Amino acid sequence: MSNPTADLTGKVIVVAGASGPAGQAVLRRVAAGGAVVIAADIDQQRLDAAVDQVRAAVPGATVHAQVIDLLDLEQVKDWADRLEAEHGHVDGLFHLVGGWRGSKTFTDTKLEDWDFLHNTVLRTLQHTSLAFQPALLRSTDGRYAMIGAAAAHKPTQGGAAYTAAKAASEAWTLAMAHSFTKQTTDPDGTPTAAAVILVIKALLTPEMRAEKPEAKFTGFTETADLADHLADLWSRPAAELNGQHLWLTAQ
């Protein structure tokens, strides 16, 4: 059960993919919790609109915008170092970057779709995790979270490229979780940082609900609920969360 009143005062939280529906909901939630929010996206116009919306929704929110190309590893590493130097610590990175492509049958799968998803889903995650792992490890309470896909645990023929990219992303995140266990600075060997996978079937936005008010959207996760679950990650010990799949839909 998520805790919508979780206090994030003093936390510095980076939201990658901030202009998307999930990103916008998460920006509002962590800003309302008192965090210093770093909103990142590749599209300046969409990012500015998302930041303006959160500032209007949460008066007094501390939100910084950063246009960045997550496919450029050195740029992302430099950015991570700069954020830690400017703020003294970075406590969270929510990776909300992705995309979807599929086909009707397995043999209709286009490897061009794999190339696209390899970059948007997997490569961007590899870069944010590699760049921010050191800062999250140095934080007293670091959190890295990605959005996993239920489909990756039960692939269908038309989703080969997407589910493969998601499964690889989950495996990469679990490797990051292992690094938090092996490299912890806690004298007792207890992880102080956690890498977590929140597993969903699909996201449900307010616009989708308004467009089809009678639809059941069975198994979908509302963007506001996703944001609450992400904010709630700091209410549980890192050792309890690290390397976990948190299922927000039926398993």
C-alpha positions as CSV (number, residue, x, y, z in Angstrom):
1,M,0.0,0.0,0.0
2,S,1.5,3.3,-1.0
3,N,1.7,6.3,1.4
4,P,0.5,9.5,-0.3
5,T,1.8,11.6,2.6
6,A,5.4,10.4,2.4
7,D,7.7,13.2,3.4
8,L,10.5,13.8,0.9
9,T,11.8,17.0,2.3
10,G,15.5,17.3,1.6
11,K,15.6,14.6,-1.0
12,V,17.1,15.4,-4.4
13,I,15.2,13.3,-7.0
14,V,15.8,13.1,-10.7
15,V,13.0,12.2,-13.0
16,A,14.1,11.1,-16.4
17,G,11.4,11.2,-19.0
18,A,9.7,14.0,-17.1
19,S,7.4,15.2,-19.9
20,G,5.5,11.9,-20.4
21,P,2.2,11.2,-18.6
22,A,4.0,9.2,-15.8
23,G,6.7,11.7,-15.6
24,Q,4.3,14.6,-15.1
25,A,2.4,12.7,-12.3
26,V,5.7,11.8,-10.6
27,L,6.9,15.4,-10.8
28,R,3.8,16.6,-9.0
29,R,3.9,14.0,-6.3
30,V,7.6,14.3,-5.4
31,A,7.4,18.1,-5.5
32,A,4.4,18.0,-3.2
33,G,6.4,15.8,-0.9
34,G,9.0,18.5,-0.5
35,A,11.8,17.1,-2.7
36,V,14.1,19.1,-4.8
37,V,13.1,17.8,-8.2
38,I,15.3,17.6,-11.3
39,A,13.0,17.2,-14.4
40,A,14.9,15.8,-17.4
41,D,13.8,15.2,-21.0
42,I,15.2,15.6,-24.5
43,D,12.4,17.9,-25.7
44,Q,12.7,21.5,-24.5
45,Q,9.2,22.5,-25.3
46,R,7.5,19.5,-23.6
47,L,9.8,19.7,-20.6
48,D,9.1,23.4,-20.1
49,A,5.3,22.7,-20.2
50,A,5.7,19.9,-17.7
51,V,7.7,22.0,-15.3
52,D,5.2,24.9,-15.6
53,Q,2.4,22.5,-14.8
54,V,4.0,21.2,-11.7
55,R,4.9,24.7,-10.5
56,A,1.2,25.8,-11.0
57,A,-0.1,22.6,-9.2
58,V,2.4,22.8,-6.3
59,P,3.1,26.4,-5.2
60,G,6.6,26.9,-3.9
61,A,7.9,23.7,-5.5
62,T,11.6,23.5,-6.2
63,V,11.8,22.1,-9.7
64,H,14.8,22.4,-12.1
65,A,14.6,21.5,-15.8
66,Q,17.4,19.8,-17.7
67,V,17.3,19.0,-21.4
68,I,19.6,16.0,-22.0
69,D,20.3,13.3,-24.5
70,L,20.3,10.1,-22.5
71,L,21.9,8.3,-25.4
72,D,25.1,10.2,-24.7
73,L,26.8,8.4,-21.8
74,E,29.5,11.0,-21.2
75,Q,26.9,13.8,-21.2
76,V,24.8,11.9,-18.6
77,K,27.8,11.1,-16.4
78,D,28.9,14.8,-16.5
79,W,25.3,15.8,-15.6
80,A,25.2,13.3,-12.7
81,D,28.5,14.6,-11.3
82,R,27.3,18.2,-11.7
83,L,24.1,17.6,-9.9
84,E,25.8,16.0,-6.9
85,A,28.3,18.8,-6.7
86,E,25.6,21.5,-6.9
87,H,23.2,19.9,-4.4
88,G,25.6,17.9,-2.2
89,H,23.8,14.6,-2.8
90,V,21.5,12.9,-5.2
91,D,18.9,10.6,-3.5
92,G,16.8,9.2,-6.3
93,L,16.6,8.5,-10.1
94,F,13.3,7.5,-11.6
95,H,13.8,6.1,-15.1
96,L,10.5,6.7,-16.9
97,V,11.9,6.6,-20.4
98,G,10.6,4.1,-22.9
99,G,8.4,3.4,-25.9
100,W,6.5,0.5,-27.5
101,R,6.5,-1.2,-30.8
102,G,5.0,-4.5,-31.8
103,S,3.6,-6.7,-34.5
104,K,0.7,-9.0,-35.2
105,T,2.7,-12.2,-35.4
106,F,6.2,-13.3,-34.4
107,T,7.5,-13.5,-38.0
108,D,6.1,-10.0,-38.6
109,T,8.5,-8.6,-36.1
110,K,10.7,-5.9,-37.5
111,L,14.3,-5.8,-36.3
112,E,14.2,-2.1,-36.8
113,D,11.7,-2.0,-33.9
114,W,14.3,-3.8,-31.8
115,D,16.9,-1.2,-32.7
116,F,14.5,1.5,-31.7
117,L,13.5,-0.1,-28.4
118,H,17.1,-1.1,-27.7
119,N,17.9,2.6,-27.6
120,T,14.8,4.1,-26.0
121,V,14.1,1.4,-23.4
122,L,17.5,-0.3,-22.7
123,R,20.3,2.0,-23.6
124,T,18.9,5.1,-21.9
125,L,18.5,3.0,-18.7
126,Q,22.0,1.7,-19.0
127,H,23.3,5.2,-19.1
128,T,21.3,6.6,-16.2
129,S,22.2,3.7,-14.0
130,L,25.9,3.8,-14.8
131,A,26.0,7.6,-14.4
132,F,24.0,7.8,-11.1
133,Q,25.1,4.7,-9.3
134,P,28.1,6.3,-7.6
135,A,26.0,9.2,-6.3
136,L,23.1,7.0,-5.1
137,L,25.7,4.8,-3.4
138,R,27.1,7.9,-1.6
139,S,23.6,9.1,-0.6
140,T,22.4,8.0,2.8
141,D,19.2,6.7,1.3
142,G,19.6,6.3,-2.5
143,R,16.8,4.9,-4.7
144,Y,16.9,3.9,-8.4
145,A,13.6,2.8,-9.9
146,M,12.5,1.6,-13.3
147,I,9.1,0.7,-14.7
148,G,9.0,-3.0,-15.6
149,A,6.4,-4.7,-17.8
150,A,4.3,-7.7,-16.8
151,A,4.5,-8.7,-20.5
152,A,8.3,-9.2,-20.0
153,H,7.5,-12.1,-17.7
154,K,5.0,-13.7,-20.1
155,P,5.9,-12.6,-23.7
156,T,3.5,-12.8,-26.5
157,Q,4.5,-13.4,-30.1
158,G,3.8,-9.8,-31.3
159,G,5.7,-8.3,-28.4
160,A,9.1,-10.0,-29.0
161,A,11.1,-6.8,-29.4
162,Y,9.4,-4.9,-26.6
163,T,9.4,-7.7,-24.0
164,A,13.1,-8.5,-24.8
165,A,14.1,-4.9,-24.2
166,K,12.1,-4.8,-21.0
167,A,13.5,-8.1,-19.7
168,A,17.0,-6.9,-20.5
169,S,16.3,-3.7,-18.6
170,E,15.1,-5.5,-15.6
171,A,18.1,-7.8,-15.6
172,W,20.4,-4.8,-15.8
173,T,18.6,-3.1,-12.9
174,L,19.0,-6.3,-10.8
175,A,22.7,-6.2,-11.5
176,M,22.7,-2.6,-10.2
177,A,20.9,-3.8,-7.1
178,H,23.7,-6.3,-6.6
179,S,26.3,-3.5,-6.8
180,F,24.5,-1.7,-4.0
181,T,24.8,-4.8,-1.9
182,K,28.5,-5.5,-2.7
183,Q,29.7,-1.9,-2.6
184,T,27.7,-0.6,0.4
185,T,29.6,1.7,2.7
186,D,27.5,0.6,5.7
187,P,29.9,-1.0,8.3
188,D,27.3,-3.8,8.9
189,G,27.2,-4.5,5.1
190,T,23.6,-3.4,4.9
191,P,22.6,-1.7,1.6
192,T,21.9,2.0,2.0
193,A,20.8,2.3,-1.6
194,A,18.2,0.3,-3.5
195,A,17.4,-0.5,-7.2
196,V,13.8,-1.4,-7.6
197,I,11.5,-2.6,-10.5
198,L,7.9,-1.5,-10.4
199,V,6.0,-3.9,-12.6
200,I,2.8,-2.8,-14.4
201,K,0.5,-4.1,-17.2
202,A,-0.1,-0.6,-18.6
203,L,-0.5,2.9,-17.4
204,L,-3.9,4.7,-17.1
205,T,-3.9,8.5,-17.5
206,P,-6.8,10.8,-16.4
207,E,-7.3,11.6,-20.1
208,M,-7.8,7.9,-20.9
209,R,-10.3,7.6,-18.1
210,A,-12.2,10.7,-19.3
211,E,-12.3,9.5,-22.9
212,K,-13.7,6.1,-21.9
213,P,-15.4,6.5,-18.5
214,E,-17.2,3.2,-18.7
215,A,-14.1,1.1,-19.5
216,K,-12.7,-1.1,-16.8
217,F,-9.0,-0.9,-17.7
218,T,-8.5,-4.1,-15.8
219,G,-5.0,-4.4,-14.4
220,F,-3.9,-0.9,-15.5
221,T,-2.0,1.3,-13.0
222,E,-3.1,4.9,-12.7
223,T,-0.3,7.4,-13.2
224,A,-1.1,9.0,-9.8
225,D,-0.9,5.6,-8.1
226,L,2.5,4.9,-9.7
227,A,3.7,8.3,-8.5
228,D,2.6,7.4,-4.9
229,H,4.4,4.1,-5.0
230,L,7.6,5.7,-6.2
231,A,7.4,8.4,-3.5
232,D,6.8,5.7,-0.9
233,L,10.2,4.0,-1.7
234,W,11.8,6.1,1.1
235,S,9.4,4.8,3.7
236,R,11.0,1.3,3.6
237,P,14.6,0.3,4.3
238,A,16.9,0.0,1.3
239,A,17.8,-3.5,2.3
240,E,14.1,-4.5,2.1
241,L,13.6,-3.0,-1.3
242,N,16.9,-3.6,-3.1
243,G,16.5,-6.0,-6.1
244,Q,12.8,-6.4,-5.6
245,H,10.0,-6.6,-8.2
246,L,7.1,-4.6,-6.8
247,W,4.0,-5.8,-8.7
248,L,1.4,-3.1,-9.2
249,T,-0.8,-5.5,-11.3
250,A,-1.7,-9.1,-11.0
251,Q,1.4,-11.4,-11.1
